[in-house]
Amino acid sequence: MKTSYQYKLKPTKQQAEKIDKTLEMLRYQYNYLLAQRFDWYEMNRCPRDRCPLICHIPELKEQPNYYNQKASLVQLKVDRPWYKEIHSQVLQEVPKKVELAFDRWLKGDVNGKKSGRPRFKGKGQYKTFTYTQFKRHYFTNNKITLSKIGDTKVIVHRPIPDSPSGSDVGASGFDIKTVSVTKKANGYYVTLSLDDQTVPTIKSDFNPNNIVGIDVGLIDFYVASDSSRIAAPKHLRKAERRLKSAQRRVSRRKKGSNRRKKAIQKLGRQHKKVADTRKDFHFKTAKTLLDKYDVVAVEKLNIKGLVKTRLAKSINDAGWGQFITILSNKAENAGLKVIAVNPNGTSQECSNCGHKVKKALSQRMHNCPVCHTSLCRDLNAAINIKERGTHALKAQLMSSKRSH
């Protein structure tokens, strides 16, 4: 399976300047290649839907694509020799990003959903560059060798899993596929993309009956089918006063001044602190669940649709999507299972008899008129989620047995 490890970099002053210069030059090139595509698109599309039988057809220019824009980087280094300071792999990632942004606008993603028109990146908005090939021996102890930048100190807060054979390629352990350097509000980070082949698909003592269903919410972050619950921490709500104060400080500073830049950096650090606190809570909550259960059943929520409602701020503050992603990744690493079930009717159906009891969102208790079951509506939903997860897991195990 693929996973990623992120570490904080501690570059010297000269190395930090090189990283900043690299990001700025990549931003210029990104905007140039994007403008090249826009120019071709505007010049070669016709505003009319019909033409006369006899008309002059102008000679069409070659359409910019990933391959010819990538080939133009050779001439770029001739015309602008300072681009030789950037590693070729890092520079070749720029036309790939432009290609992806343009395709999402015109063609859409794998599901056919289109993104908005790509935007030019302003100063400081290009924040990541990637080395697409990397040897493991370039990362030893607390130093990582980044081409054109040098040996950079890394804070290794957790060790990378060792490859049993001790080699880079073809080992039965992991390989470092790519290395990305990112500039964030509080410094520089390096992300290692790993292909770990030692992680089991399902652990040997996996117990499919050890299952729990969880219903995520805004009052309680989740309510489990075993009646346990965790209150919603509301990280953004608690930090609103500090964020508003930092935002006012930015708005009062003169645009373009050094004081405004410092105020923006401080505001960015405040937002990152909120995001990091939320992410830490998600990791710890996921670990608590997976330490206790082998299977966790969750609802397959349409979060993009939910954030269009009046509860958008609270839903974004809860971060359900990030939590389910973290829970799924940690379960896969541990050889456990996360089952996503259909959320329709989990709050309305009685967990005891199955009778549908319609209730408004403000009604927090489930009272069944048929079997007289009375319990919290979130607990009722969690029990229904567990039941649906049990059926889905049995179907998966049966299909896997048939395939073998």
PLY file of the C-alpha trace (Angstrom):
ply
format ascii 1.0
element vertex 404
property float x
property float y
property float z
element edge 403
property int vertex1
property int vertex2
end_header
0.00 0.00 0.00
0.98 3.64 -0.37
1.45 5.94 2.58
3.23 9.19 3.34
5.44 10.50 6.14
5.85 14.23 6.73
8.75 15.81 8.63
9.69 19.37 9.44
12.80 20.76 7.74
15.31 22.98 9.50
17.16 24.61 6.58
19.94 27.11 6.98
19.35 30.71 5.95
20.98 30.08 2.55
18.95 26.90 1.99
15.70 28.67 2.91
16.53 31.39 0.38
17.16 28.72 -2.28
13.80 27.06 -1.55
11.99 30.41 -1.73
13.77 31.31 -4.98
12.92 27.90 -6.48
9.23 28.28 -5.59
9.11 31.77 -7.09
10.74 30.68 -10.37
8.38 27.70 -10.60
5.46 30.10 -10.07
6.63 32.25 -13.02
6.90 29.20 -15.24
3.50 27.87 -14.14
1.83 31.18 -15.01
3.65 31.34 -18.36
2.60 27.82 -19.40
-0.96 28.47 -18.24
-1.10 31.71 -20.24
0.23 29.83 -23.28
-2.71 27.42 -23.07
-5.24 30.22 -22.55
-3.90 32.09 -25.61
-4.22 29.02 -27.83
-7.70 28.30 -26.47
-8.94 31.85 -27.13
-7.33 32.15 -30.59
-8.48 28.78 -31.95
-12.05 28.56 -30.79
-14.74 30.08 -33.01
-17.53 32.24 -31.53
-19.84 31.36 -34.46
-21.75 28.13 -34.77
-21.85 28.19 -38.62
-19.68 29.46 -41.53
-20.27 30.16 -45.26
-19.59 27.37 -47.74
-16.46 29.18 -49.01
-14.29 30.71 -46.35
-10.63 31.13 -45.47
-9.39 28.74 -42.80
-6.33 30.14 -40.99
-3.43 27.89 -40.19
-3.89 26.41 -36.73
-1.06 26.69 -34.24
0.16 23.61 -32.42
-1.94 22.99 -29.33
0.10 23.21 -26.11
0.11 19.93 -24.20
2.18 18.27 -21.52
4.77 16.85 -23.92
5.59 19.92 -26.03
5.53 22.19 -22.96
7.87 19.76 -21.21
10.17 19.78 -24.29
10.25 23.59 -24.19
12.05 23.48 -20.84
15.31 22.74 -22.70
15.12 26.07 -24.52
14.00 27.75 -21.30
17.34 26.93 -19.68
19.14 28.38 -22.72
17.16 31.63 -22.71
17.12 31.93 -18.91
20.26 30.24 -17.53
19.19 30.84 -13.92
16.64 28.03 -14.34
19.60 25.60 -14.37
19.63 26.07 -10.59
16.41 23.98 -10.43
16.55 20.18 -10.70
15.11 18.91 -13.99
12.55 16.63 -12.28
11.24 19.53 -10.21
10.89 21.71 -13.32
9.14 18.95 -15.27
6.40 18.79 -12.63
5.19 22.28 -13.61
3.71 21.35 -17.04
2.13 18.30 -15.37
0.33 20.58 -12.87
-0.81 22.86 -15.70
-2.08 19.86 -17.69
-4.04 18.59 -14.68
-5.59 22.00 -13.91
-6.60 22.54 -17.56
-8.07 19.02 -17.95
-10.17 19.42 -14.81
-11.57 22.63 -16.23
-12.40 21.34 -19.74
-12.88 17.58 -19.27
-13.57 17.07 -15.58
-12.28 14.38 -13.23
-12.90 10.63 -13.38
-16.49 11.22 -12.23
-17.10 13.90 -14.86
-17.18 16.78 -12.36
-15.51 19.90 -13.74
-13.49 22.43 -11.77
-13.40 26.18 -12.29
-11.15 28.05 -14.70
-7.52 27.73 -13.54
-6.13 30.86 -11.91
-2.72 32.44 -12.16
-0.76 32.10 -8.95
0.15 35.27 -7.11
3.31 35.84 -5.12
3.67 33.24 -2.37
0.88 31.01 -3.72
3.13 28.36 -5.28
4.13 26.37 -2.18
5.25 22.86 -3.19
7.78 21.25 -5.51
8.42 17.52 -5.98
11.34 15.21 -6.77
9.73 12.33 -8.68
12.69 9.97 -8.14
14.53 9.55 -4.87
17.05 7.10 -3.44
16.65 5.99 0.13
20.31 6.50 1.02
19.80 10.26 0.44
17.82 10.26 3.71
19.99 9.09 6.60
19.74 9.87 10.31
18.47 13.45 10.53
19.69 14.73 7.15
18.07 14.64 3.71
19.91 15.45 0.48
17.83 17.66 -1.79
19.34 18.21 -5.23
20.39 21.84 -5.92
19.63 22.71 -2.27
22.01 20.51 -0.29
21.98 18.43 2.89
19.12 19.72 5.00
18.41 18.95 8.63
15.15 17.08 9.35
13.26 16.65 12.63
12.61 12.88 12.55
9.75 12.59 15.04
9.03 8.99 13.96
11.26 6.49 12.15
10.61 5.34 8.60
9.88 1.58 8.36
12.99 -0.37 7.42
13.25 -2.44 4.27
14.06 -6.05 5.26
16.53 -6.56 2.45
18.21 -3.21 3.04
18.01 -2.19 -0.62
16.13 0.61 -2.36
14.46 -0.99 -5.33
12.58 -4.25 -5.44
12.73 -4.79 -1.69
9.99 -6.60 0.12
9.64 -3.61 2.45
9.03 -0.03 1.28
10.38 2.22 -1.46
10.54 6.03 -1.37
8.65 7.01 -4.51
8.58 10.82 -4.38
9.78 13.61 -2.10
7.89 16.92 -1.86
9.07 20.12 -0.18
6.31 22.42 1.06
6.41 25.90 2.53
3.80 26.41 5.25
2.94 29.23 7.62
5.32 27.99 10.33
8.22 26.74 8.21
9.26 24.13 5.65
8.18 20.49 5.50
9.26 17.44 3.50
6.75 14.71 2.58
7.97 11.23 1.66
5.60 9.14 -0.44
6.22 5.50 0.47
5.14 2.24 -1.12
5.04 -0.13 1.83
4.62 -3.76 0.76
4.96 -5.24 4.26
1.54 -4.06 5.50
-0.90 -7.01 5.70
-4.24 -6.82 3.91
-6.06 -8.27 6.95
-4.37 -9.14 10.23
-4.15 -12.81 11.20
-6.45 -12.62 14.26
-9.06 -10.43 12.52
-12.49 -10.84 14.17
-15.39 -9.76 11.90
-17.79 -9.89 14.86
-15.82 -7.23 16.74
-17.63 -4.38 14.99
-18.92 -0.95 16.02
-21.06 1.61 14.22
-20.49 5.33 14.69
-22.79 8.25 13.86
-20.90 11.55 13.46
-22.58 14.76 14.49
-22.13 18.38 15.56
-23.16 18.17 19.23
-21.24 14.93 19.81
-18.38 14.33 17.38
-19.52 10.73 17.25
-21.90 8.42 19.07
-21.00 4.72 18.91
-23.33 1.75 18.94
-21.82 0.70 22.30
-23.28 3.93 23.81
-19.88 5.64 24.05
-19.63 9.19 22.73
-17.11 12.01 22.32
-18.19 15.65 22.51
-17.43 17.83 19.49
-14.25 19.81 20.35
-15.16 22.85 18.14
-11.55 23.92 17.56
-12.43 26.78 15.19
-15.17 28.18 17.43
-12.80 28.28 20.41
-10.09 30.04 18.38
-12.41 32.61 16.73
-11.47 35.45 19.08
-7.74 35.05 18.39
-8.35 34.68 14.65
-10.53 37.80 14.50
-7.91 39.79 16.39
-5.18 38.62 13.99
-7.41 39.35 10.97
-8.13 42.91 12.19
-4.39 43.46 12.59
-3.90 42.46 8.94
-6.67 44.74 7.67
-5.23 47.75 9.54
-1.77 47.42 8.02
-0.84 49.19 4.79
-0.87 46.92 1.73
2.61 45.94 0.62
4.27 46.94 3.90
6.54 44.67 5.94
4.24 45.04 8.94
1.34 43.66 6.88
3.49 40.71 5.76
4.33 39.92 9.37
0.66 40.19 10.36
-0.32 37.81 7.53
2.32 35.31 8.69
0.97 35.47 12.24
-2.59 34.94 10.98
-1.41 31.95 8.94
0.25 30.42 11.99
-2.98 30.82 13.96
-5.00 29.03 11.26
-2.40 26.27 11.01
-2.51 25.77 14.78
-6.29 25.21 14.57
-5.85 22.77 11.67
-3.08 20.86 13.45
-5.10 20.62 16.67
-8.08 19.25 14.74
-5.90 16.73 12.90
-4.28 15.57 16.16
-7.75 15.03 17.65
-8.77 12.98 14.60
-5.69 10.76 14.83
-6.17 10.10 18.54
-9.90 9.41 18.11
-9.21 6.98 15.25
-6.58 5.17 17.33
-9.02 4.83 20.26
-11.60 3.17 18.01
-9.15 0.83 16.23
-7.52 -0.26 19.49
-10.90 -1.54 20.63
-12.59 -2.80 17.45
-11.55 -4.68 14.29
-14.31 -3.22 12.11
-15.74 0.31 12.18
-18.91 1.07 10.21
-19.44 4.70 9.14
-21.94 6.55 6.97
-20.96 7.38 3.38
-21.82 11.07 3.69
-22.08 13.61 0.88
-20.00 16.20 2.70
-19.73 18.50 -0.33
-23.51 18.75 -0.36
-23.75 19.24 3.40
-21.34 22.22 3.44
-23.75 24.12 1.18
-26.24 24.33 4.03
-26.44 26.81 6.92
-24.45 24.36 9.05
-21.38 24.67 6.78
-19.14 26.35 9.35
-19.80 23.74 12.04
-19.39 20.85 9.55
-16.05 22.22 8.34
-14.99 22.72 11.95
-15.79 19.08 12.76
-13.78 17.84 9.74
-15.71 14.61 9.15
-14.07 13.98 5.79
-10.54 14.21 7.19
-11.45 11.99 10.13
-12.90 9.22 7.94
-9.84 9.37 5.67
-7.48 9.08 8.66
-9.59 6.28 10.15
-9.53 4.35 6.84
-5.77 4.77 6.40
-4.96 3.70 9.96
-7.28 0.70 9.64
-5.56 -0.38 6.42
-2.13 -0.04 8.05
-3.27 -2.19 10.97
-4.97 -4.83 8.79
-8.44 -3.80 10.00
-11.59 -2.68 8.17
-13.66 0.48 7.78
-17.05 -0.13 6.11
-18.96 2.79 4.55
-22.73 2.23 4.48
-25.71 4.01 2.94
-26.78 6.84 5.32
-30.39 7.06 4.11
-32.85 6.55 6.95
-30.40 5.62 9.70
-31.93 8.21 12.03
-35.52 7.49 11.00
-35.60 3.68 11.22
-36.13 2.06 14.60
-33.10 -0.01 15.55
-35.34 -2.50 17.36
-38.23 -3.19 14.96
-37.30 -1.32 11.75
-40.39 0.91 11.77
-39.78 4.36 10.22
-40.34 7.21 12.66
-40.04 10.58 10.91
-38.51 13.28 13.06
-37.07 16.76 12.58
-33.40 17.50 13.12
-34.24 19.37 16.32
-35.89 16.25 17.81
-33.02 14.53 19.66
-34.91 11.47 20.98
-36.17 8.44 19.07
-39.54 7.22 20.33
-41.02 4.27 18.42
-44.85 4.00 18.60
-44.76 0.32 17.58
-42.25 -1.31 19.95
-42.07 1.65 22.41
-38.26 1.89 22.11
-36.99 5.20 23.50
-33.35 6.25 23.13
-31.11 9.01 21.80
-31.58 9.44 18.03
-27.79 9.39 17.45
-27.45 6.09 19.35
-30.36 4.69 17.33
-28.57 5.72 14.11
-25.27 4.20 15.30
-26.96 0.84 15.96
-28.51 0.92 12.47
-25.11 1.77 10.96
-23.56 -1.19 12.79
-26.28 -3.50 11.45
-25.77 -2.30 7.87
-21.99 -2.59 8.27
-22.35 -6.18 9.47
-24.35 -7.14 6.36
-21.90 -5.32 4.05
-18.89 -7.02 5.69
-20.46 -10.47 5.34
-21.10 -9.79 1.64
-17.45 -8.72 1.17
-16.10 -11.80 2.93
-18.36 -14.10 0.90
-17.28 -12.54 -2.40
-13.59 -12.78 -1.43
-14.02 -16.50 -0.60
-15.68 -17.13 -3.97
-12.87 -15.34 -5.81
-10.29 -17.54 -4.05
0 1
1 2
2 3
3 4
4 5
5 6
6 7
7 8
8 9
9 10
10 11
11 12
12 13
13 14
14 15
15 16
16 17
17 18
18 19
19 20
20 21
21 22
22 23
23 24
24 25
25 26
26 27
27 28
28 29
29 30
30 31
31 32
32 33
33 34
34 35
35 36
36 37
37 38
38 39
39 40
40 41
41 42
42 43
43 44
44 45
45 46
46 47
47 48
48 49
49 50
50 51
51 52
52 53
53 54
54 55
55 56
56 57
57 58
58 59
59 60
60 61
61 62
62 63
63 64
64 65
65 66
66 67
67 68
68 69
69 70
70 71
71 72
72 73
73 74
74 75
75 76
76 77
77 78
78 79
79 80
80 81
81 82
82 83
83 84
84 85
85 86
86 87
87 88
88 89
89 90
90 91
91 92
92 93
93 94
94 95
95 96
96 97
97 98
98 99
99 100
100 101
101 102
102 103
103 104
104 105
105 106
106 107
107 108
108 109
109 110
110 111
111 112
112 113
113 114
114 115
115 116
116 117
117 118
118 119
119 120
120 121
121 122
122 123
123 124
124 125
125 126
126 127
127 128
128 129
129 130
130 131
131 132
132 133
133 134
134 135
135 136
136 137
137 138
138 139
139 140
140 141
141 142
142 143
143 144
144 145
145 146
146 147
147 148
148 149
149 150
150 151
151 152
152 153
153 154
154 155
155 156
156 157
157 158
158 159
159 160
160 161
161 162
162 163
163 164
164 165
165 166
166 167
167 168
168 169
169 170
170 171
171 172
172 173
173 174
174 175
175 176
176 177
177 178
178 179
179 180
180 181
181 182
182 183
183 184
184 185
185 186
186 187
187 188
188 189
189 190
190 191
191 192
192 193
193 194
194 195
195 196
196 197
197 198
198 199
199 200
200 201
201 202
202 203
203 204
204 205
205 206
206 207
207 208
208 209
209 210
210 211
211 212
212 213
213 214
214 215
215 216
216 217
217 218
218 219
219 220
220 221
221 222
222 223
223 224
224 225
225 226
226 227
227 228
228 229
229 230
230 231
231 232
232 233
233 234
234 235
235 236
236 237
237 238
238 239
239 240
240 241
241 242
242 243
243 244
244 245
245 246
246 247
247 248
248 249
249 250
250 251
251 252
252 253
253 254
254 255
255 256
256 257
257 258
258 259
259 260
260 261
261 262
262 263
263 264
264 265
265 266
266 267
267 268
268 269
269 270
270 271
271 272
272 273
273 274
274 275
275 276
276 277
277 278
278 279
279 280
280 281
281 282
282 283
283 284
284 285
285 286
286 287
287 288
288 289
289 290
290 291
291 292
292 293
293 294
294 295
295 296
296 297
297 298
298 299
299 300
300 301
301 302
302 303
303 304
304 305
305 306
306 307
307 308
308 309
309 310
310 311
311 312
312 313
313 314
314 315
315 316
316 317
317 318
318 319
319 320
320 321
321 322
322 323
323 324
324 325
325 326
326 327
327 328
328 329
329 330
330 331
331 332
332 333
333 334
334 335
335 336
336 337
337 338
338 339
339 340
340 341
341 342
342 343
343 344
344 345
345 346
346 347
347 348
348 349
349 350
350 351
351 352
352 353
353 354
354 355
355 356
356 357
357 358
358 359
359 360
360 361
361 362
362 363
363 364
364 365
365 366
366 367
367 368
368 369
369 370
370 371
371 372
372 373
373 374
374 375
375 376
376 377
377 378
378 379
379 380
380 381
381 382
382 383
383 384
384 385
385 386
386 387
387 388
388 389
389 390
390 391
391 392
392 393
393 394
394 395
395 396
396 397
397 398
398 399
399 400
400 401
401 402
402 403
